[in-house]
Amino acid sequence: EAVVIDNARRVGIGNSNPTQQLNVTGNISASGKLIVDNGIQLGYDNVNFISASGVSANADTVIGAADDIVFKGNNSTEIVRIRGDESQVNITGSLVVTTNITASGNISVSETGSFGQINLADDKRIKLGDAGDLQIYHNGSNSVISDVGAGDLLINGANVRIRDANDGNTIALFTQ
C-alpha cells in the first residue's frame, strides 16, 4: 500500500508500519518552506544527526534558528554547534579545511594551553600583506621571519631583546 493510516492515527507513506505521526520511506520533495516549531532531527538512532529547535529553511536554503544547530558524532558527542543567539560556530574537535578560509573580521584563538595554538607543518608559511611579503615559518631546521617585499622589516619597541632557545638569557639587547 502506498499510504497507510494505522489505529493510532499514524500515517505511513511507502511504509506499512509507521512508528511516528508521519513516517515516510523514500525522498521528500517540497517547493515551499519547511517550518518546524518544536525541533528537527535528521539521521537515525540519535547518533549521527543534525538537530535544531525552531529551524526555518526558505527557498534559498538559508537556515535561521533562534536556538542552536548541533552536529553530533558517532557517540552522540557534540562536534559542531552553530549558535543562533551569538552568531558563532563552536567546534569541539578538529576543523579540517580543504580550501581557503576567508574572513572579513578577526580570527581569534582564545583558549590556553595546546588548544590555543595555531600549528603548521614545516615549510607551511604564515603570509602577511597583500602579496604575502612578510612570511613566518619553520623550514625543518630553522625558524624564519622573512620580508620578501620591497620595503624594510621593522621591529619596533623601546627595548628589543633577542633571547636564547631556552628563553633564559638575553643574547642581544637594543635600547633607545
N, C-alpha and C positions, 0 to 999 in steps of 0.2 A: 504494500500500500504506500502511496506517495505521502499522504497526510494521515496522522493518527491522533485522536484525542482520547486519552485513557480516562478511567473512572475518577482519577484525582484532578482532572481537567488540565493535564499536561499535554502540550502539543508536540508531536514528533513529525518533522519533515525529513523524509528519507530515513527515518528511524522509527521502527515499530515499537520500541520500548523506551519512551522518553523518561529521563531522570530529573529534568528541570522543567520549569514552566514552559519554556520553549527550547527544544532540542533539535538542532539542525545538523544533519550529516551531509557534508558537501560544502561547496563555496556559496557565499552570500554576496550578492551584488546590490548596491543601493545607489541611487542618483541623488538622494537628499542627504541631510545631516544625520549623524548618529549622536543622539543626545542621551546621556546616562546621568541620572540623578544620584544614584547610590553606589557608584563604583563600577569598575570594569576590570575583568581579569582575562588575559589571553594566555593560553597554554593548557597545561594539564597537571593534575595532582598537586597543585600548589608548589611545584618545584621549579620548572622553567617557565616563568611567566612575566608579563608586564602588568602592573596593576596601578590604577589611579582612581581617585574619587572625584566626581564632577567633571569628567572629560567630555569635551565637545569638539568634534572634528568637522571642519567646514569643507567646502568643495576644493579648497586649495591645500587640503591635508595639513592644515595648521592646527596643532593641538594646544588648547589653552586649558589650564586647570587651576582652580583655586587651591587645591591640595597638591601634594607631591605625586610625581610619577616615579615608580620604583621598578628597577630591573633586579631580579634575584637569580642566583646561580643554582647549581645542582643540589646543594644542601640547604636551600632556602636562605642563604646568607645574602644580605643586600650588597649589590655590586655598584650600582649607579642610582643616584637619587637626583631627580630634577626638581628643584624647589619651586613650587608655584607662588610662594609668597615673597621670595627674596631674589628671584631671577638668577639662580646659581645652580651649578651642577656639582654634586659631591660624588667622587669616585673613590670607592673603598680599596679596590685592587689596583693593578697596573693599567695605565692608559696606553694602548698601542695605536699609533697613528701611522698610516701608510702613505699619507700625503701631507701637505702643509697645514699648519695651524696659523690662521690669520686673526689677529686681534686688533681692534680699534681702541681698546682701553688697556689697562695694566694687566700683567700676568704676575700673580703673587704666589710665592711659596712661603707659607706661614707656619708650618709645623716645625718642631725642633727635632734634633737627632737625625738619624739616617733618612727619615721621611721628609725632611726639609731640604733636600738636596736635589740638584739637577745633575744627573750622572750621564756623561758622554763617553763613548768608547774612544780609544786612541785615534788620533787624526781626525776626529769629528770636531768641528770648529763652531764656536760662538762668533757670529759675524755681526758687527755693529756698523751703522751708517748705511746710506742709500746704496752704495756699491760694495758693502761689506769690507770697507777699508780697515777697520780695526778687528783683529782676529785674536781669539784666546783659545788655546788648545794644548793638548799633550800629544807629542809625536811618538810615544812609546818609550822614549828615553828622557826627554826633556820637556819641561813646561814652557810654553812660548806665549808671549804677548807680542803681536806683530802689527805694525802700522804699514800697510801696503799701499796707502794712498799718497797723494801729492803733498799733504800737509805734514806738520810735525806731530810727534807723540808727546803730549804734555802731561806731566804728573804734577798736580797742584797740592800744596799742603804747607803749613807753617814749618813742620818737621817731617821730612820724608826719610823713613828707615828701610834699610834692606836687612832682613833677618836671616839667620841660618836655617837649615832644613828643620831643626827641632823647635824653631821659634824661641830659642833661648838666648842667643847672642846677636847683638847688632853688628853687622859686617860693615855697613856704611851708613852715615847719618849726614843728611843735608839740612841745614837750618837757614833761616832768613837772616 
